[in-house]
Amino acid sequence: MPLSMNREVFITCAVTGSGGTQDRSPHVPRSPEQIAKSAIDAAKAGAAIVHCHVRDPESGKPSRDPKLYREVTERVRDSATDVVLNLTAGMGGDMVFGPVESPLPLNPAGTDMGGATNRMEHVVDCLPEICTLDCGTMNFAEADYVMTNTPGMLRAMGRMMTEAGVKPEIEAFDTGHLWFAKELVKEGVLAPNALVQLCMGVPWGAPNDLNTFMAMVNAVPSDWNWSAFSLGRDQMAYAAAAVLAGGNVRVGLEDNLWLGKGQLATNAQLVERAVTIIENMGARIITPAEVRARLGLTKRAPRAR
């Protein structure tokens, strides 16, 4: 098929994630202050959207504490730097099974299961423009860990996002996730002008080869907006591939810690590298205001208390 390059590109920076990277780089932000500062620095470097998780400020371990999300939101909103805020709603569906001959009861050390309202509490409070909707269940990297998102849970969370006026970003880790996302639009759970993040190379979802990538791209409806990323050293290659295939770009420390061999990156440096690649391809980086206009987003303050 002929290429349909995107010449008006927005960049998302995934600031910190929920993986065990906090002790692998001093640049992975932990506290709300550090996360907000790194997000603002990424925005100054050219990111129109910042995708944020939160972590325990002391240990750096992933957290779902609504107070931490509130602090990040307020610090970003109170800054002089404009950026579209995208909060994760992907946590709270973690199941870690026991040994293969006795998988139940679940291992409490890694299991974290919440109901739909619980998983959406920080989104409804903080009112970001965007939040994520991991659109399926999958075996996720570690041997006995399953990322759990049932059809009923996704329908409930999708309705809550729509009712709150927060745009879901569909996280598609495989082709079946896109299939179900289209069903959610068909059912009226999600609005027709959907937003998708194609997540490539995450074990054990869609591998990051170009044939699979183009199968994912071709499964996205033509009137939807989409971005893509891959992990580690393939991050910047996928920035170029996404633009060539007609999409937008995600980079950041959630997906990759390195700027080059032996050189740990900051979020701002990863964004700057992506800006250079995109502009050298002849495309333009669009602003947060232009992203809001394209995606139909409204910037709001958190709910009053």
N, C-alpha and C positions, 0 to 999 in steps of 0.2 A: 504494500500500500504506500502511496506517496506520503511524505512527511508533511505535517501541518504545524510548523513551528509557532510557538507562542512568542509574540514580540512585546507583550505587556505583562511582565512577570511579577508576582509577589513572592516574597521569601518569608517562610516561617522559621523561627528559631525555637527548637525544643531545648529548654534551658537546663534541666537537671534530671528529669526522668525518675524512675523508681527502681532502677537496677542497682546492683551492688558496686557502684563505681566510686563511691564517696572516698575510699581510701586509695584509689588508683591514680588520682590527679588532684593537686591542690586547687585546681580551678573549678572543680565541681562544687557549686554553691549549696550550702546546707541551711542556714538560717533564713527566715523571711527577708531580712535586710539584704543578705548576700544574693538571694534569688532575684529580688526586685532590682538590685543594682546591676546584676548580670543581664537581666532582661532589658533594662534601660540602655545599657551599653550596646547590646545587640541591635536595639531599635535605632540608636544613633549610627550604627554601622550600616544600616540599610534594611533590617528586618521590619516588615509591616505588621507581622503577627508574632507574638511570643506565646509558646505553649508551655504551661507551667504545672509541675507537680510540686509538692512540698515534702520536706524531710524533717526529722527530729533534729533540732539545732545542735544537740550535743553529740549524738551518735552518728548522724547523717543517714540513718535508716529511713526508708520511705514511711510516710505518715498520711493519715486521712483526717487529721485534726482540722475542723472548720476554722478555728481561731487562727491557725497558721495561714490558711488560704485567705482569710479576711485581711490579715496584715500584709501579705504580698499584694493583694488587690489594691488596698488603700495606698501603699507606697508607690505602686505603678501609676495609679490614677492621680495621685497628688504631685507627681513629678511634672516637670515642664516638657517632657518628651511624650509626644503622642504615639500610641501603639495600640493595635487591636489585641485584646486579651483573650486567650484561649486556655481554659482550665480543664484538666483531665477529669473525666468521670469514669475512668476505666478501672479504678481500684475498688476493692470490695467484692471481687468475684474470684478469689484465689482459693483453690482446693489443692491440698497436698495429701496424697494418699499414703497409707502405710505400706508395708512390704507386700510383694506381689502375691503371696499366699494368704495374706490377711490385710487387705487394703482398708478395711474399716475397723476401728474408727479412724477418722482423718487425723493427720499429724497436726497437732495444735501449733507447732513451732512456725509453720508457714501458712496455715489456713487463715483466711480473713474473708468471711462471707457476710455481706450486708444486704438488707432489703433495698428496694428501689428508692424509697424516700430517704433512707440513710445514705445511700450512695450519691444522692442528688442534693443533700443538705447544703453543702458549701456552694453549689452552683446557684441554687435558689436565693441564698443569702448574698452572694457576691455579684450576681448578675453580669458575668462577662459577656462579651459579644458572641463567643463561641465556646462550646465544650465538646469533648470527644464522646463518641458512642462506638465502642468496640463491637463490631457487628457480627460476632460469632464466637463460638467456643473452640479452643484448640489446645493441643499439647504444646506447652510453651517452654522450650529450651531445656529446663531441668527434667530429669527422668520421670518424676512422679508428680509434677506440678501441672495442673490443668487450669487455664484461663477460662472461666465459666461465665457465659452470657447466653442464657436460655432465650428462646423466642418470646416467652411471656415477660421476662425481665426487660428485654430490649423494647418491647412494645410499651411497657409501663414507663421506662425511663425516657423513651422518645417522646411520649405524650407530655411528660413533665417538662422536657426541654421546650417543646413547642408552646405549651401554655405559659412558660416563664418568659417567652420571647428571646430565648437563647438559641442560636443556630447550632444544630448538631454538626460536628465534623465526623463523618463516618470513617472509622479506622478499618480498612479492609486488609486483612492479612492473607486472604486467599480468595479465589473466584467465587466460592459459595457465599462469602460475606457480602459481596456485591449483589449477588442474586437475592439475598434476603433484604438488603437495603432497598432494592427496587420494589420488593413486596411491601415494605413499610411505606414507601411513597404511594404505591397503588392503594393501600388501605387508608391513606390520609393521616397516618401517624406522623410522617415527616412531610415537610413542604416539597413541592415538585423541584424547585431549584436547589437541589442538594449539593453538599460539599463533601468531597471524598479525599482521604489521605491513603495512598497506596503504600503499604508497608512491606518492603521487599527484603528478603534475606533473613527474616526473623525465624529461627528454628522453633517449630516445624511448620511454618506457614509457606507462603509462596517463595520459592528460591529466587535469587536475584539475577538469574540469567535473562537475557534480552527477549527470548521467545516468550517466557512466562510474563515478563513485564508488559510486552505488547498485547498479550492475551488479556491482562488486567485492564490496560488502557482501552482496548476495544470493547470491553464489557461495561465501560462507563457511558451512560447516556450522553448524547451530544450537547444537551442543554445543562449539564451539571458542570461545576467547577472542580478541578482536582489538582492535587499535588502528589509528589512521590519522594521517597527517600530509600536509601539502603544503609547498611551498617559499616562502621569501621573505614577501611581504606577505600571502599567503594562509594563513600558518601558524595564526593565531588564528581565522580563519574556519573552518578545518577542525577546530580544537579543538571549536567549537560543533557543527559538522556531525557529527562522530564521536559525540559524546554523544547528540545527537538520534536518530541512526541505531542506537543501542544499543551503541556501542563505547567504547573508551578513547582516551587522548590522548598524542601525542608532540609535544614542542617541544624547542628547543635550538639552539645555535650551529652544529651540523652542517647544519641546514636553513635557518637564517635568522639574519642578523646584526643585525637592526634591531628596536628597540622602537617606534619611530615615525619620522616623517620627520626625517632629520638626527640621530637619536639612536641611537647604537650600544648594543646590549644586552649584558648579562651573562646567563649561563645562569640564575642565580637570578631575575633580573628577568623573564625569559620564563616561568619556572615560576610566579612570583607572578601574572603577568597571566593565565595559564591557570587558576590557582586561582580568581581573581576571576570569570572567565567561567563556569566550571563551577558554582561555588557560587551565582552569581546566577541560574543556570538551575534551581536547586533540587536539585542533586545534591550528594553528599558525596564528598570526597576520601578514599580508603582508604589505609591504612598499609602499609609493607613487610611486616609480619607478616600482615596480611590478604591481601596479594597472594600470599605464599608458601602460605597455606592454600588460596586459590582455585585456584592453578596447580599445586599439589603440588610445591613447591620445597623444597630443603634447603640451608640456609646452611652452607658448609664453609670451612675454612682451605685455603690452597694446599697442594699436596703437599710433604711434608717432604723436605729435601735432606740 
